Amino acid sequence: ENTVTVYTNASKTVLVNVSYTAENNNPKSPISVAAIGTRRMESQEIAYINVLAEEMTDKCEQYAKMLLNKVALQKCSISFQSPIIPHMDVDGTIGITDEYYGLDNETYVVQSLTIPLNAGLMTVQACNITFLAEE
């Protein structure tokens, strides 16, 4: 998915409901609208807080962008095994170089680490940050 709409639905207490539609328009992302066309996520409703409509629109925008980045992180991730690297941590960045895939010190965000109890190889799951959604 590369498009999502976030909206409010407070019928009687609010004069104007607001919404925001976010799209992944990052030209480097393989799941951008330009690359695969519009693929809509299910619309998400958020509760209307007693603030100005502009503030609620900002909240809808922030939530929509977060949802798009979450999907990009899930869909554009890689998994590989490595010797145990004790200083690597989740949400940190790593550089990956791979001649076969044409990667030259590409920056990835570590999403998960699986470290065995023995001295075996750890499994790293990471996502290329250049694939994250852009407006």
Backbone torsions as a table, in degrees:
resi	resn	phi	psi	omega
1	GLU	NA	145.4	-178.8
2	ASN	-137.2	7.9	179.0
3	THR	-143.1	137.4	177.9
4	VAL	-146.9	144.4	174.9
5	THR	-114.0	131.0	175.3
6	VAL	-114.6	133.9	-174.4
7	TYR	-142.6	165.0	172.9
8	THR	-109.2	156.3	-179.6
9	ASN	-146.7	70.0	178.0
10	ALA	-110.2	95.7	-167.5
11	SER	-69.4	-46.9	-171.2
12	LYS	-101.8	-25.2	-174.3
13	THR	-89.6	-14.3	-175.8
14	VAL	-123.7	138.0	179.5
15	LEU	-73.4	-38.8	-175.1
16	VAL	-130.0	121.3	170.7
17	ASN	-83.5	153.0	-177.3
18	VAL	-124.5	161.8	176.5
19	SER	-152.6	164.2	175.8
20	TYR	-147.6	134.0	176.5
21	THR	-112.0	123.1	179.4
22	ALA	-109.1	142.9	178.0
23	GLU	-127.9	148.0	173.9
24	ASN	-86.2	102.6	-179.8
25	ASN	-110.1	21.5	178.9
26	ASN	-73.1	115.6	-177.3
27	PRO	-64.6	-19.4	179.5
28	LYS	-86.1	-14.3	-176.7
29	SER	-80.3	130.0	177.8
30	PRO	-72.0	-9.2	177.8
31	ILE	-113.0	22.4	179.2
32	SER	-71.7	164.4	178.6
33	VAL	-60.6	-39.9	-179.6
34	ALA	-67.0	-31.4	-176.8
35	ALA	-80.1	-41.3	-173.5
36	ILE	-127.6	5.1	-176.8
37	GLY	82.7	179.5	-177.8
38	THR	-78.8	123.7	175.1
39	ARG	-124.5	104.6	-173.1
40	ARG	-84.1	135.9	168.0
41	MET	-81.0	164.0	174.1
42	GLU	-65.0	134.8	179.4
43	SER	-60.6	146.8	-176.6
44	GLN	-116.9	131.3	176.9
45	GLU	-98.2	136.7	173.6
46	ILE	-121.5	155.1	-178.9
47	ALA	-71.4	140.9	177.4
48	TYR	-83.0	123.0	177.0
49	ILE	-94.1	154.8	-177.5
50	ASN	-74.5	71.9	177.9
51	VAL	-135.2	177.8	178.1
52	LEU	-65.8	154.7	-179.4
53	ALA	-60.0	-35.9	179.1
54	GLU	-63.0	-38.9	179.0
55	GLU	-68.0	-38.2	178.1
56	MET	-68.3	-36.3	176.0
57	THR	-62.6	-41.1	176.5
58	ASP	-61.7	-40.3	178.6
59	LYS	-65.0	-40.5	176.8
60	CYS	-62.8	-42.8	179.7
61	GLU	-62.5	-47.7	-179.4
62	GLN	-60.6	-43.3	-178.5
63	TYR	-67.4	-40.9	179.4
64	ALA	-63.0	-43.1	179.2
65	LYS	-65.7	-37.9	177.6
66	MET	-63.4	-41.7	179.2
67	LEU	-63.2	-41.6	178.8
68	LEU	-64.4	-42.3	179.1
69	ASN	-66.9	-34.2	177.3
70	LYS	-62.8	-44.4	179.1
71	VAL	-65.4	-42.5	179.7
72	ALA	-61.6	-40.3	178.5
73	LEU	-64.1	-35.3	179.9
74	GLN	-76.1	-40.5	-173.0
75	LYS	-83.8	-26.3	-173.8
76	CYS	-111.8	40.9	-177.3
77	SER	-106.3	159.9	176.2
78	ILE	-122.9	160.4	177.6
79	SER	-136.0	134.8	179.4
80	PHE	-150.3	163.5	177.2
81	GLN	-106.5	147.8	-175.4
82	SER	-149.2	155.7	168.4
83	PRO	-58.7	154.9	-177.7
84	ILE	-62.5	126.7	177.7
85	ILE	-117.6	101.4	-171.2
86	PRO	-64.3	-26.6	-177.0
87	HIS	-87.2	-4.7	177.8
88	MET	-76.0	138.5	-177.5
89	ASP	-140.7	155.5	177.3
90	VAL	-63.0	142.5	-177.5
91	ASP	74.7	0.6	173.1
92	GLY	-85.2	169.0	178.9
93	THR	-108.4	150.5	176.3
94	ILE	-135.5	156.1	174.8
95	GLY	-104.9	133.2	-178.7
96	ILE	-122.4	130.1	175.6
97	THR	-120.5	127.4	179.0
98	ASP	-148.6	113.3	-177.8
99	GLU	-64.8	-37.4	-177.4
100	TYR	-60.3	-43.2	-179.2
101	TYR	-94.5	2.1	178.1
102	GLY	72.3	29.8	179.3
103	LEU	-95.5	126.8	179.2
104	ASP	-123.0	90.2	-179.4
105	ASN	53.9	45.7	177.6
106	GLU	-71.4	141.3	-178.5
107	THR	-87.6	126.9	178.5
108	TYR	-123.6	147.7	174.1
109	VAL	-98.2	127.9	179.5
110	VAL	-74.2	123.2	-179.9
111	GLN	-96.5	-38.4	179.0
112	SER	-154.8	152.7	176.6
113	LEU	-129.1	133.9	174.0
114	THR	-119.1	109.7	-176.4
115	ILE	-110.4	121.8	-179.1
116	PRO	-73.4	159.2	178.2
117	LEU	-73.9	-25.2	176.0
118	ASN	-88.3	-169.9	-176.3
119	ALA	-92.0	30.9	-178.3
120	GLY	-78.4	-162.1	-179.5
121	LEU	-86.8	143.7	174.0
122	MET	-92.7	155.0	177.4
123	THR	-106.8	130.6	-178.2
124	VAL	-116.2	131.4	171.9
125	GLN	-116.1	127.7	-175.3
126	ALA	-144.1	161.6	179.9
127	CYS	-128.2	138.2	177.2
128	ASN	-71.2	121.6	-175.7
129	ILE	-70.1	-15.5	177.6
130	THR	-73.1	-12.2	178.7
131	PHE	-88.3	-6.5	-178.2
132	LEU	-63.8	153.9	-176.0
133	ALA	-66.5	141.0	173.7
134	GLU	-125.6	148.9	176.4
135	GLU	-94.4	NA	NA
